Amino acid sequence: MPRLRVVQWATGAVGGYALRSVITRPEFELVGVLVYDPDKVGVDAGSLIGLDPVGVTCTDDVEQILSLDADCVLHMPLPASYFGGDHATDVETICTLLSSGKNVITTTGFVYPAAYGPGVVERLEAACAEGGTTLHGTGINPGFVSDLLPLALTGLSSRLDHIYVRESSDYRGHPSRQIVTDLIGFTRSAKDYAAAVRPFRAFQRALFAESVQLVTTALNVRLDEIEESDEFELATEEFEIAAGTVLPDTVCASRWTFSGLIRGRPFMTVECVYKADATKVRRWADPGFAIHIEGRPTIALTIDEVSHGLAGAAAHAVNSIASVCAAPPGIRTMLDLPLAIGRGTARLA
């Protein structure tokens, strides 16, 4: 079969992993790379990630990317709302790509665009219709742990009382100060933290509301509301992480909870724990993922480690390219597509 022509949009923590997969897997042809860092402009895409040159030069020219003949765009920038911007900015960018005739797989949310209301859905569907294209949102959480896995486990249920999903992540090796400090708020004082994480709080609420609504809608359950709460922990000692120094009495961990309520009681709860260094923060759960389904039968699943969560998010997107390109035009959630699997990734001795 002909190779699928792919554009990599952004080459940060997730996009870099995706770019490596696109370059090294024979079923894909890299045709363009959009970057935000001026130092990356003009650099060969292969050289950018430590591979041999591939003849595709990174650019920050959006019009150049839009003019390319491509089957799919892997859209992986930091969401605009991270910087206090409007979610509509991401919608506008994605609609432009879709209208240009390119399928889009994004890791900025959109696992269930209906959560944003009919206006957003209508805009996205109109862009898909104009370009004859498909939109799919995915990742590792949401996109896998907080939606696909619990839904799969409910297939064993004859009665569902409560679905609980937990992610606990260790950021000690994450090199980006922009993410670790500016967005999540680690190393900030308690006073600065409250103001600094407002954009992140808005994005978190929107992102996990999508995931909760996707699962509950699939189960034919109508929620009354989605409740959000968050809290943080202060460091008791000084320690170093890749993104900087954590001083005593600065934020070193946070816990976020999103609960879909019915008559005041939670039907689905997603808990997210983030730690600057899990060896220094004992409060809350150790790193890993957990799913607990109360009902008949009760089901518990624990994933002790995903060594590179960002790599997993990128891989889930890359492994969805073929099915997204083959899908009918329109918004396609994981409920509409075949299961994304690692076909073509086996490395046999």
C-alpha positions in Angstrom: 0.0 0.0 0.0 1.2 3.6 -0.6 2.8 5.3 2.4 0.6 7.7 4.4 1.9 11.3 4.1 2.2 12.9 7.6 2.8 16.4 8.9 4.1 16.8 12.4 2.7 19.9 14.1 4.9 20.9 17.0 8.0 19.0 18.2 7.9 19.4 22.0 7.8 16.7 24.6 5.1 14.6 22.8 5.7 15.8 19.3 9.3 14.7 19.4 8.4 11.1 20.1 5.8 11.1 17.4 8.2 12.6 14.9 10.7 9.8 15.6 8.0 7.2 14.9 6.9 8.8 11.7 10.5 9.0 10.4 11.5 5.4 11.4 8.3 3.5 10.4 8.1 2.5 6.7 4.4 2.9 6.3 4.7 6.7 6.8 6.3 9.5 4.7 7.1 12.7 6.6 6.2 15.7 4.4 6.3 18.6 6.8 7.1 19.8 10.3 5.7 22.9 12.0 7.8 24.3 14.9 7.4 27.1 17.3 10.9 27.5 18.5 12.9 29.9 16.2 16.0 27.9 16.8 14.4 24.9 15.2 13.4 26.7 12.0 15.5 25.5 9.0 16.7 22.4 10.8 16.3 19.1 9.1 13.6 17.0 10.9 15.9 14.0 11.3 18.8 16.0 12.7 16.4 17.7 15.1 15.8 14.4 17.0 19.3 12.9 16.5 18.7 10.9 13.4 20.2 11.1 10.0 18.8 14.0 7.8 15.6 13.1 6.0 15.3 16.0 3.6 12.4 17.7 5.4 13.1 21.1 6.8 11.3 22.4 9.9 9.3 25.6 9.4 7.2 28.1 11.3 5.2 29.1 8.2 1.7 27.9 8.7 0.7 28.7 5.1 3.5 26.5 3.9 2.1 23.6 5.9 -1.4 24.2 4.7 -0.3 24.0 1.1 1.3 20.6 1.5 -0.4 17.5 0.1 -0.7 15.3 3.2 -3.0 12.6 4.5 -2.7 13.4 8.2 -1.5 16.1 10.6 -0.3 15.0 14.1 -1.4 18.1 16.0 0.6 18.2 19.2 1.2 21.8 20.5 0.7 22.9 24.0 -3.0 24.0 24.1 -3.7 27.7 23.8 -5.5 27.7 27.1 -2.3 26.8 28.9 -1.2 30.4 28.3 -4.4 32.0 29.3 -5.7 32.0 25.7 -9.0 30.9 24.4 -9.9 27.3 23.6 -11.4 28.8 20.4 -7.8 29.2 19.2 -7.2 25.5 19.1 -10.6 25.0 17.4 -9.7 27.5 14.7 -6.4 25.9 14.0 -7.8 22.4 13.8 -10.7 23.7 11.5 -8.2 25.3 9.2 -6.2 22.1 8.9 -9.4 20.0 8.3 -10.7 22.4 5.7 -7.4 22.2 3.8 -8.0 18.5 3.2 -5.9 17.0 6.0 -7.1 14.5 8.6 -6.1 15.6 12.1 -5.1 13.6 15.1 -4.7 15.9 18.1 -3.4 15.5 21.7 -4.8 18.8 22.9 -8.1 17.3 23.9 -11.1 16.7 21.6 -11.5 13.1 22.7 -15.2 14.0 22.9 -15.8 17.4 21.3 -19.5 17.2 22.1 -18.5 18.2 25.7 -18.0 21.8 24.4 -21.5 22.1 23.1 -23.2 22.0 19.7 -21.5 25.2 18.4 -18.0 23.6 18.5 -19.3 20.4 17.1 -21.0 22.2 14.2 -17.8 24.1 13.4 -15.6 21.0 13.4 -18.1 19.0 11.4 -18.4 21.8 8.8 -14.6 21.9 8.4 -14.5 18.1 8.0 -17.2 18.3 5.4 -15.4 21.0 3.5 -12.1 19.1 3.5 -13.5 15.6 3.3 -11.5 14.9 6.5 -11.6 13.3 9.9 -10.8 14.6 13.4 -9.7 12.4 16.2 -8.5 13.3 19.7 -6.3 10.9 21.7 -3.4 10.5 24.1 -2.6 8.4 27.1 -4.9 10.3 29.6 -7.4 11.2 28.4 -7.5 9.0 25.3 -6.6 5.7 26.9 -6.5 5.4 30.7 -9.5 7.4 31.8 -11.8 6.4 28.9 -10.8 3.4 26.7 -9.6 1.2 29.6 -12.6 1.7 32.0 -15.1 1.3 29.1 -13.4 -2.0 28.1 -13.6 -3.2 31.7 -17.3 -2.4 31.9 -17.9 -5.1 29.4 -17.5 -7.5 32.3 -20.2 -5.8 34.4 -23.8 -6.7 35.0 -24.2 -3.6 37.3 -22.2 -0.4 37.6 -22.2 1.7 40.7 -19.0 3.8 40.4 -16.0 4.1 38.1 -12.8 5.5 39.6 -9.7 6.3 37.6 -6.4 7.5 39.0 -3.2 8.8 37.4 -0.2 9.6 39.5 2.8 11.1 37.7 6.4 11.9 38.7 7.9 15.1 37.1 11.4 14.9 38.5 12.9 14.1 35.1 10.7 16.4 33.0 13.1 19.0 31.6 10.5 21.7 30.6 10.3 24.5 33.1 7.5 25.9 31.0 5.3 22.9 31.9 6.6 22.0 35.4 6.7 25.5 36.8 4.7 27.8 34.6 1.8 25.5 34.0 1.6 22.9 36.8 3.0 25.4 39.3 5.8 23.4 41.0 8.6 25.5 42.7 6.1 28.4 43.2 5.0 29.8 46.6 1.5 29.1 47.7 0.5 32.6 46.9 1.9 32.6 43.4 0.6 29.1 42.7 -3.1 30.2 43.1 -2.8 32.8 40.4 -0.4 30.9 38.1 -2.4 27.8 37.6 -5.6 29.4 36.6 -5.1 28.6 32.9 -4.0 25.1 33.7 -7.1 24.7 36.0 -9.4 25.7 33.2 -7.7 23.3 30.7 -7.7 20.4 33.2 -11.4 20.9 33.9 -12.3 21.0 30.2 -10.0 18.0 29.3 -11.3 15.6 31.9 -14.9 16.7 31.5 -14.5 15.5 27.9 -13.3 12.1 29.2 -16.0 11.7 31.8 -18.7 12.7 29.4 -17.4 10.3 26.8 -17.5 7.3 29.2 -20.9 8.1 30.7 -22.5 8.9 27.3 -21.3 5.6 26.0 -22.9 3.9 29.0 -26.2 5.7 28.4 -25.8 7.6 31.6 -26.8 11.3 31.9 -24.9 13.3 34.5 -26.3 16.3 36.4 -22.9 18.0 36.6 -19.1 17.5 36.8 -17.5 18.7 40.0 -13.8 19.7 40.2 -11.6 20.2 43.2 -7.8 20.6 43.6 -5.3 20.9 46.4 -1.5 21.1 46.7 1.4 20.1 49.0 4.3 22.2 50.1 7.9 20.9 50.2 9.6 20.5 53.6 13.1 20.4 52.2 15.1 21.6 49.3 15.7 19.2 46.3 16.6 19.3 42.7 14.5 18.2 39.7 15.3 18.5 36.0 13.2 21.7 35.6 14.9 23.5 38.6 15.1 23.7 42.4 12.2 23.0 44.7 12.7 25.1 47.9 11.0 24.5 51.3 7.5 25.9 51.5 7.0 25.9 47.7 4.5 23.7 45.8 5.9 20.2 45.2 2.7 18.3 44.4 -1.0 18.7 43.5 -4.1 16.5 43.4 -7.0 17.1 41.1 -10.4 15.4 41.2 -13.2 15.4 38.6 -16.4 13.8 39.5 -19.5 13.2 37.3 -22.5 13.5 39.6 -26.0 12.1 39.5 -28.3 13.4 42.2 -25.3 14.6 44.2 -23.5 11.2 44.1 -20.4 10.5 42.0 -20.9 7.9 39.2 -17.4 8.5 37.7 -14.4 10.0 39.3 -11.0 10.8 37.8 -8.2 11.7 40.2 -4.9 13.1 38.9 -1.8 13.4 41.2 1.3 15.2 40.0 4.5 15.2 42.0 7.7 17.2 41.5 9.6 14.1 42.8 7.7 11.1 44.1 10.6 10.1 46.3 10.3 13.4 48.2 6.5 13.5 48.3 4.9 10.7 50.3 1.3 12.1 50.4 -1.1 10.6 47.8 -0.6 7.7 45.6 2.7 6.4 44.2 3.2 6.9 40.4 1.1 4.7 38.1 -2.4 4.2 37.0 -5.4 2.6 38.7 -9.0 1.8 37.7 -11.6 0.6 40.2 -15.1 -0.3 39.1 -17.7 -0.9 41.8 -20.6 -3.0 40.9 -21.1 -6.6 40.0 -18.4 -7.8 39.8 -16.0 -5.4 41.4 -13.0 -4.9 39.2 -9.6 -3.4 40.0 -6.8 -2.8 37.6 -3.4 -1.3 38.5 -0.6 -0.3 36.1 2.5 0.2 38.2 4.6 1.9 35.6 4.5 3.4 32.2 8.2 4.4 31.9 7.6 7.2 29.3 4.1 8.5 29.5 4.7 11.1 26.9 6.0 8.5 24.5 2.9 6.5 25.1 0.7 9.4 24.3 2.6 10.0 21.1 2.5 6.3 20.1 -1.3 6.1 20.7 -1.7 9.0 18.2 0.7 7.5 15.6 -0.9 4.1 15.9 -4.3 5.7 15.1 -3.1 7.3 11.8 -4.2 4.5 9.4 -7.7 4.1 10.9 -8.3 7.9 11.0 -7.2 8.2 7.3 -9.6 5.4 6.4 -12.6 6.7 8.4 -15.5 8.6 6.9 -15.3 12.4 7.2 -16.4 13.9 10.5 -15.5 13.8 14.2 -14.5 10.3 15.2 -13.9 9.3 18.8 -12.4 6.1 20.0 -15.9 4.7 20.0 -16.0 5.1 16.2 -12.6 3.7 15.3 -10.9 0.3 15.4 -8.7 -0.3 18.5 -5.3 1.4 18.1 -2.7 -1.3 18.3 1.1 -1.4 17.8 1.0 -3.1 14.4 4.3 -2.6 12.7 6.2 -1.8 15.9 7.4 -5.3 16.8 11.1 -5.6 17.0 11.9 -9.3 16.7 15.3 -10.9 17.5 
